[in-house]
Every structure is written in structure tokens, then in C-alpha cells.
Amino acid sequence: MPACKLKYIFTIALLLIGTVAHTAPLQVTVSIVPQKYFVKKIGGDLVDVNVMVRPGRSPAIYEPQPRQMAQLSKAAIYFAIGVPFEQAWLPRFKSANTDLKIVHLSECVVKQPMQEHLHEEKEHRDHNENFLTDPHIWLSPPLVRILTIQIRDSLIEADPKNANIYRKNYYTFAGEIDELDNELINTFKDSTNQQSFMVYHPSWGYFARAYGLRQIPIELEGKEPSPKEMTHIIDFARKNSVSTIFIQPQFSRKSAQAIASSIGARILDADPLSADWDENLRKTAKAFLNGSH
């Protein structure tokens, strides 16, 4: 083969190798599936996103697998969201990858307390006492609008050469969030009374606050209600004609089924960890509207 042709082939090979190296995606890890949706919306093909809590698992008690820890060693950014398992594991993630930048998205917003279940005496929380904050900020489009600013800025800091792409993708996604927000406002705007919905785990507090709803939880802090509390919840549900109880697929159905059987209500899934974030909120909004009392 002529030397000039060999030189040409060698040059093309080097260019291809350089292109592959240049376009290698930024390695990002997130805690839960909805975060992957947000990061991919802004990062697109420029980012490779690994999710720590696998579908069907609870972020309250999750323990990462060895292969996930191996993947984490390659990550440049970890986007934390404030779910319980992070408290024990984030320091370990940092120890395993000292170059890892941990971005706490929940620090961008004001969080509210986890909503308690109904009490027979309708006791009120002493706000001077310690209480758990609600981590489910990703279920409120107005809050997600804020979270995505931090995601955009973190990606730009890690990969400044593609800053314009991240900015462009952010503005496109921000428009989609605003459109979704308006749709959800319109879904509930014609209701004459405040819409209430009964859930097993109080995941939907921020969603309820954003759209003028009332969430009625059965469980709190992973604890089943006591027999006394169960009686009060059943009485409340009967008096208020509760027809549907919404459950999170990652939690036990036992208490919800007991209440549903007592009042003749149906059980429906409302998954806060769905991968299809926007469509899931649309679907859940309609379910809350149709299943509320």
C-alpha cells in the first residue's frame, strides 16, 4: 500500500479517536429516577446519567450495590435531592471518589415539614420541636423550575465548552415546565371546594400546596398507624365519602387495603418516582381530581 495512503488512513484514525474522546459524555449520578429526567433534559447526549435508587426500591432505606459504587468512581457530579438514604451514604460516596462534586439540589428551595396523619384529638405539631422535612420537592413543577437552574449551572461548571447547549436546553425545558404548571392549574381551577385526596405515604405535599389541594396521609415516617389512629382515619374517610386511596408502589399496601375494605373505596397507584415525570404528574392530577371527595 502506498505510503501516502497509509498516512491518510492513519490521519483519519487519529481524527476519529480524537472525536470519540472529545465527545465522551459527562458522567453524572443522581439519587432517584425523576432526577435523571431533569438532567437529561438539560444535558442531552452530553451527559451519561446513572441512577442510584433502582425502580421499585424505596429511597428511604436503599443501600447501593457494589457495581453502583464502581460506576460512581467515574462520576464527575452527584446530584443529591434530600431523600433519606443520602444522609448515610453521601459521605461514603465522597470517600470513594474524592473528585466527585456533590450538588445538594434541595438547598435551592424552602422545604416544608412532612405532613402527619390524622390524630383523633386533632393535635397540632409544636413547630419548636424537631421535625422531618419533606424531601419530595421534585413533584412540584414550580420547585423543579428552580432545581433545574442549579443543574444547568453545575453542568456548565463541569463542562464549560458546552455551556451554550446547556443554556439552550434549559430554556426549552423551563418552557415545558411552565406549560405543565399551567395545565395542572387549569385541571383544578374549576373545583368549587378544596380537592382532598387520601394517600398511604405523604409524598404529594408539595404538589398539593402548588395546586390548592389537601393531602390526607395514612402513614408517617414509615410507621403504620396505631389501632386508635386507624379508627379515626376510617371514621374520617366515611364521613367525607373518600372513594379512592392512593398508594406508592414502593410501600406496603396493608393499611391502605384495610381502610379501603372498611369504607368500600378503591386503591390506585400514585408513583412519585416515575421515570416519565411530566406525563406522570398529568395522570396523577386527573386521578386525584376523579378520586377526591
C-alpha positions in Angstrom: 0.0 0.0 0.0 1.5 3.4 -0.9 2.9 5.4 2.0 0.6 8.4 1.2 -2.4 6.2 1.5 -1.2 4.8 4.8 -0.6 8.3 6.1 -4.1 9.3 5.0 -5.7 6.3 6.9 -3.6 7.0 10.0 -4.7 10.6 10.0 -8.4 9.7 9.7 -8.0 7.2 12.5 -6.5 9.8 14.8 -9.3 12.2 14.0 -11.9 9.6 14.8 -10.2 8.8 18.1 -10.0 12.4 18.9 -13.7 12.9 18.1 -14.6 10.0 20.3 -12.5 11.4 23.2 -13.9 14.9 22.7 -17.5 13.8 22.7 -17.3 11.4 25.7 -20.3 12.2 27.8 -20.0 13.8 31.3 -20.6 11.1 33.9 -23.4 12.1 36.3 -25.0 10.2 39.2 -28.4 11.0 40.7 -30.4 9.6 43.6 -33.8 8.9 42.0 -35.2 8.3 38.6 -37.0 11.6 38.2 -33.7 13.4 38.5 -32.4 11.6 35.5 -35.3 13.0 33.5 -34.3 16.6 34.6 -30.5 16.1 33.9 -31.1 14.5 30.5 -33.5 17.3 29.5 -30.6 19.8 30.1 -27.6 17.7 29.3 -29.0 15.6 26.5 -26.4 13.4 24.8 -23.6 15.3 26.5 -24.3 13.5 29.8 -24.5 9.9 30.9 -26.7 9.6 33.9 -26.7 6.8 36.4 -29.5 6.4 39.0 -28.7 5.1 42.4 -32.2 4.0 43.6 -33.4 1.5 41.2 -37.1 1.4 40.1 -39.3 -0.3 42.6 -37.0 0.4 45.5 -37.5 2.9 48.3 -35.1 5.8 48.7 -35.8 5.8 52.4 -33.8 2.6 53.1 -31.9 2.0 49.9 -28.3 0.5 50.0 -26.2 0.9 46.9 -24.9 -2.2 45.2 -21.1 -2.8 44.7 -21.4 -2.2 40.9 -23.1 1.1 41.5 -20.2 2.2 43.7 -17.9 1.2 40.9 -19.9 3.4 38.5 -19.8 6.2 41.0 -16.0 6.2 40.8 -16.2 7.6 37.3 -18.8 10.3 38.0 -17.9 14.0 38.0 -21.2 15.2 39.6 -23.6 13.7 42.1 -27.0 15.5 42.3 -28.5 14.8 45.7 -32.2 15.6 46.3 -32.6 15.1 50.0 -34.0 11.6 50.3 -33.2 9.7 53.5 -30.6 7.2 52.3 -28.3 10.1 51.2 -27.7 11.0 54.8 -25.7 7.9 55.5 -24.3 7.3 52.0 -23.1 10.7 50.7 -20.0 10.8 52.9 -19.1 7.3 51.6 -19.6 8.4 48.0 -17.2 11.2 48.6 -14.7 8.9 50.2 -14.9 6.5 47.2 -14.4 9.4 44.7 -12.6 12.4 46.2 -13.0 14.3 42.9 -16.8 13.9 43.0 -18.7 17.2 43.3 -21.9 16.7 45.3 -24.6 19.2 44.5 -27.4 19.4 47.0 -30.4 20.4 44.9 -32.7 20.6 48.0 -30.7 23.6 49.3 -32.2 25.7 46.5 -35.7 25.6 47.9 -37.6 26.1 51.1 -38.7 22.7 52.3 -41.9 22.0 54.4 -42.4 19.5 57.2 -43.6 16.0 56.4 -47.4 16.0 56.9 -48.6 14.0 59.8 -51.5 11.6 59.6 -54.8 12.4 61.2 -55.0 12.4 65.0 -58.2 11.7 66.9 -57.7 14.7 69.0 -56.5 16.7 66.0 -53.3 17.6 67.8 -51.0 20.2 66.3 -47.3 19.9 65.8 -45.1 22.1 68.1 -43.0 23.9 65.5 -40.3 24.4 68.1 -39.6 20.7 68.1 -37.5 18.8 65.6 -39.5 17.5 62.6 -38.7 15.8 59.4 -38.7 17.9 56.3 -40.5 16.6 53.2 -37.9 15.6 50.5 -40.5 15.2 47.6 -39.6 18.6 46.1 -39.5 17.1 42.6 -43.3 16.7 42.5 -43.9 20.4 42.3 -43.2 21.9 38.9 -42.6 25.4 40.3 -39.8 23.9 42.5 -38.4 21.9 39.7 -38.1 25.1 37.7 -35.7 26.2 40.5 -33.8 22.9 40.7 -33.1 22.9 37.0 -31.2 26.2 37.3 -28.8 24.5 39.7 -28.5 21.5 37.4 -27.8 23.8 34.4 -25.1 25.8 36.3 -23.4 22.7 37.6 -23.2 21.1 34.2 -21.8 24.4 32.8 -19.2 24.5 35.5 -18.1 20.9 34.9 -18.2 21.2 31.1 -17.9 24.9 30.1 -17.2 24.3 26.4 -20.8 23.2 26.0 -22.3 26.0 28.1 -24.4 27.3 25.3 -26.0 23.9 24.7 -26.9 23.5 28.4 -28.4 27.0 28.5 -30.4 26.4 25.3 -31.7 23.1 26.6 -32.5 24.7 30.0 -34.7 27.4 28.4 -36.5 24.8 26.3 -37.2 22.7 29.4 -38.2 25.7 31.5 -40.8 26.4 28.9 -42.1 22.9 29.1 -42.3 23.1 32.9 -44.3 26.4 32.7 -46.7 24.7 30.2 -47.2 21.8 32.5 -47.7 24.1 35.5 -50.4 25.9 33.7 -52.1 22.7 32.6 -52.2 21.5 36.2 -53.6 24.8 37.4 -56.3 24.5 34.9 -57.0 20.9 35.9 -58.1 22.1 39.4 -59.3 25.6 38.8 -63.0 24.8 38.3 -63.3 23.0 41.6 -65.7 24.8 43.9 -64.3 23.1 47.0 -60.7 22.3 48.0 -59.9 18.9 46.5 -58.7 16.3 49.1 -57.1 13.0 48.4 -56.1 10.2 50.8 -52.6 8.7 50.4 -50.8 6.0 52.3 -47.4 7.7 52.3 -47.4 11.6 52.3 -45.4 12.0 49.1 -47.6 14.6 47.5 -47.4 17.6 49.9 -45.6 20.0 47.6 -47.9 19.0 44.7 -50.9 19.7 46.9 -49.6 23.0 48.0 -48.8 24.1 44.5 -52.4 23.4 43.3 -54.5 24.2 46.3 -55.2 20.5 47.3 -55.3 18.8 50.6 -53.3 15.6 51.2 -54.6 13.2 53.8 -51.9 10.7 54.7 -52.2 7.4 56.5 -48.6 6.7 57.3 -45.8 8.9 58.7 -42.0 8.2 58.9 -42.5 4.6 57.7 -44.8 3.8 60.6 -48.2 2.1 60.4 -51.0 4.0 62.2 -51.9 2.7 65.6 -55.4 1.0 66.0 -56.7 4.2 67.5 -55.4 6.2 64.6 -56.8 3.6 62.1 -60.2 4.0 63.7 -60.0 7.8 63.4 -58.8 7.6 59.7 -61.7 5.2 58.8 -64.2 7.4 60.5 -62.9 10.5 58.7 -62.9 8.7 55.4 -66.5 7.5 55.9 -67.8 11.0 56.9 -66.0 12.6 54.0 -67.0 10.0 51.4 -63.5 9.0 50.4 -63.8 6.8 47.4 -60.1 6.3 46.5 -56.9 5.7 48.4 -53.7 6.3 46.6 -50.6 4.2 47.4 -47.0 4.4 46.4 -45.8 1.2 44.8 -42.6 1.1 46.9 -44.6 0.8 50.2 -46.8 -1.8 51.9 -50.5 -1.9 50.9 -51.6 -3.4 54.2 -53.1 -0.4 56.0 -54.5 1.1 52.8 -56.2 -2.1 52.0 -57.7 -2.3 55.5 -59.2 1.2 55.2 -60.4 0.7 51.7 -62.2 -2.5 52.7 -63.8 -0.8 55.6 -65.2 2.1 53.6 -65.7 0.5 50.2 -63.0 2.5 48.5 -60.7 1.5 45.6 -56.9 1.6 45.7 -54.9 3.3 42.9 -51.2 3.8 42.4 -49.7 7.3 42.5 -46.0 6.8 41.9 -43.7 9.7 42.9 -40.7 8.0 41.4 -42.0 7.5 37.8 -39.4 8.0 35.1 -41.9 9.8 32.8 -42.1 12.9 35.1 -44.4 15.2 33.2 -46.9 12.6 32.0 -46.9 11.1 35.5 -47.9 14.4 37.0 -50.7 14.9 34.4 -52.0 11.4 35.0 -51.8 11.7 38.8 -53.6 15.1 38.7 -56.5 13.6 36.9 -56.6 10.7 39.3 -56.6 13.0 42.3 -59.4 15.0 40.7 -61.5 12.0 39.9 -60.8 10.1 43.1 -61.2 13.0 45.5 -64.2 13.7 47.6 
